[in-house]
Amino acid sequence: MAGRINDEDVKAVRDAVPIDAVVSEYLQLRNAGGGNLKGLCPFHDEKSPSFQVSPSKGLFHCFGCQEGGDTITFVMKIDHLSFSEVVERLAGQAGITLRYEEGGYNPASQRGERIRLVEAHKIAAQFYEEQLGGAEAEIGRKFLAERGFDQAAAHHFGVGYSPAGWDHLTRFLRGKGFSDTELILSGLSQDGRRGPIDRFRGRLMWPIKDIGGEVVGFGARKLRDDDNGPKYLNTPETPIYRKSQVLYGIDLAKKEIAKTSRAVLVEGYTDVMACHLSGITTAVATSGTAFGVDHIKILRRLLMDNGSARVIFTFDGDAAGQKAALRAFEDDQKFAAETYIAVAPDGMDPCDLRLTKGEEAVRELVEPRVPLFEFALRQIVSRYDLETPAGRAAALDEAAPVVARIKNTASQHEVAVQLAGMLGILDTQFVVRRVGQIARWARGKGQGGDSERGGRGPQQQGRTPESFETPRPPSGPALNLRSPAHRTERELLKLALQRPELVSPAFDAYGVDEFTAPPYAAVRQTIEEAGGAEEGVRDATEYLTRVRETAPDDTVRAMVTELAVEAILCKSVDEVYAGEQLVRVRQRAVERRVRDVQGSLTRLGSGGDPAKAAVVQNELWVLQQYGKALKDQGAAAL
């Protein structure tokens, strides 16, 4: 078992890998002001960005689901890795050699499981790509050439070839120190009669990478007639590969998708290649599964769901392609982006289109787009006999919910009128009213029309209000942010965490009881136990790390992260503003103490102990004088 990673090396990794660079590998970030960045949270579904990253502090926090932490925490949560696995991965990216408190340097046998599996795939991808140049792979090179892909194209996408023998890759990876157990677990090998054998043999290989650019699986294309396997064979589900959670080409397309707020969905690996080589560098494809909810989540983080975002589906014009398009429309409402469909002339896919008509034709394919809802409507209507009243009524029952789900309410009325024309119903207002009725019912249920899927009416859906998901409330005790005291306490704690040099050393003299909100009192106590705000003046990054590690539980730790990331309310944060917050918190504490002392004095009454009354009276006078000084002199009286 690997020893504990040296603390100095962990700090070096945190400092060397900027959190915004890491997070940007998974979602699009935009300026949030105050030096922070924002994006759609990858840990829960949301329509507007509440996920913020503070590059200067190396922290992230979601104000919607309360997830937060540093760079290491982010990768642990999003990729489901252990602490050591994340540090090892980031250290490798930064070129940092890790030291271990026990067991010396990190030998291969001590690496985390995921790190080992990713490394095996990386080596396998290099192995396959080298094999593509061999004599045996002539059939693979011919396959690519016939589809218009030269050696440079193959290299750009990492296309390779798996030798036809039983265990070429298996023996190669064994020689690199991988065990049989690891090879089976990775999906690169499978059990044979005499031990592990290669899973992929005699096939053209496409490496499938996650959004971070790491190879996690392969797609293998059949080349020979004597191969009795399926046309395409994909990596099975493994600890690092979930086909419903990867998009082929996302590593190459993510930056352009984020930049242009546009994504193109195609059906195969060669279609992605054809699109990218034709200039459509936002193209991606699913790997051995239908486009679904998890794929939508990947794209939404990159698209940021702004009003100009576009998702364009390209499907074959045959029945299977039309079915795929309708299936994609089932999840259309989960996008804030507008969705469209593009079907090439003669039903050709982008690869065939590029081969027969050139790259310009591929670029033109995604331009004259048809809204996905319009395509869905025409497909629905085409299934009914519109010459009969019963056929028109049945078509309306199935099509009206589709129109009701159109997100742009301004165009909903217009499309309803178009639907009436498609159906041949002269009373267009009847169709408009029907659509509006369904839309209002859907809004009342909070589902935006989802309950009408497949043409079922409200009475047929069978879902009660209790079955709909509700947002998870923030953890920890409730805070009353309308309270001036709570607002000021929050602002002072933000300053103590973000700009400790402005409130130190005065802040460290404040008692925990000066913070009236229990969560804020807990944060104040945590800062004290971590050495005080003065520690932040010496090393701001290490200070925040120490405060978070000192937190007694996840609730307090989340509050620390939230306060460290949340923007300070003043545009120009300086000593004057910091002094105002210090004074306000102290003034309110003094006022509370004055009321307590006055109550004690009242309880002593005229018949009480004169000596005790004199002490209490003196304390009251001191407090009142201090309160007056704070009012007159401000921060100078602290």
Number of C-alpha atoms within 10 A of each C-alpha: 9 18 15 13 21 14 13 11 17 20 14 15 26 22 15 15 17 18 23 22 12 16 20 19 17 20 25 25 25 16 12 17 10 16 12 21 19 24 26 26 26 20 16 14 16 18 14 15 20 17 26 27 29 23 18 15 22 22 27 30 28 26 17 19 19 22 24 25 25 23 26 25 18 23 23 17 16 12 12 15 20 17 15 19 20 23 24 22 20 21 20 13 12 15 11 16 12 21 18 15 13 13 14 13 15 17 9 13 13 13 17 19 18 20 18 19 25 20 16 22 25 17 17 23 25 14 19 22 23 16 16 24 15 12 9 15 21 13 17 24 23 14 15 18 13 11 16 18 19 13 13 9 16 18 13 11 18 17 26 27 29 27 22 15 12 17 20 15 24 23 15 14 22 14 10 12 11 19 14 19 11 17 25 18 18 26 24 24 24 19 13 12 6 6 10 19 23 23 23 28 20 21 25 27 26 25 27 29 22 22 22 16 13 16 24 27 31 26 21 25 22 20 17 12 7 7 13 8 10 10 12 15 18 20 23 17 14 15 15 21 21 15 23 17 19 23 24 27 25 27 19 20 21 28 18 18 24 22 12 14 23 23 28 24 22 24 25 19 22 20 23 27 23 28 24 22 16 17 13 20 23 26 30 30 24 22 25 16 12 15 21 16 16 14 17 15 21 19 26 30 23 27 31 25 22 15 12 13 21 21 25 24 26 26 24 22 18 13 10 11 16 17 16 19 25 19 15 19 21 18 15 24 17 17 21 21 24 22 23 23 27 25 22 20 12 10 14 17 23 31 23 18 22 22 16 13 10 16 21 12 17 26 16 12 20 20 11 11 16 16 16 21 24 17 17 23 21 14 16 18 20 13 11 17 15 18 10 10 13 12 16 19 16 17 23 25 18 19 26 27 26 27 27 29 25 20 17 12 14 9 11 19 20 12 21 25 18 16 24 20 14 17 23 14 18 11 11 16 14 14 22 22 14 17 24 20 14 23 26 14 18 20 14 12 17 15 16 20 24 22 22 26 17 14 19 14 17 15 8 10 13 10 12 8 9 7 8 11 9 8 11 10 10 15 14 14 11 11 13 11 13 8 10 12 18 18 16 20 25 22 22 29 26 22 26 26 27 23 22 24 20 21 24 19 15 14 22 17 11 16 14 17 14 19 26 15 19 15 19 25 19 21 27 26 20 23 27 21 13 20 15 23 30 22 21 24 18 12 10 20 19 16 23 25 19 18 25 24 14 19 21 13 10 15 16 21 20 23 24 28 26 22 22 25 31 20 20 18 10 11 10 10 14 13 14 13 17 22 18 15 22 24 23 20 23 22 21 17 19 18 14 13 17 19 12 13 17 16 11 14 19 12 12 15 11 10 8 12 10 12 9 12 19 12 12 17 16 12 16 19 13 13 17 16 12 16 22 14 16 19 14 11 12 18 20 10 13 16
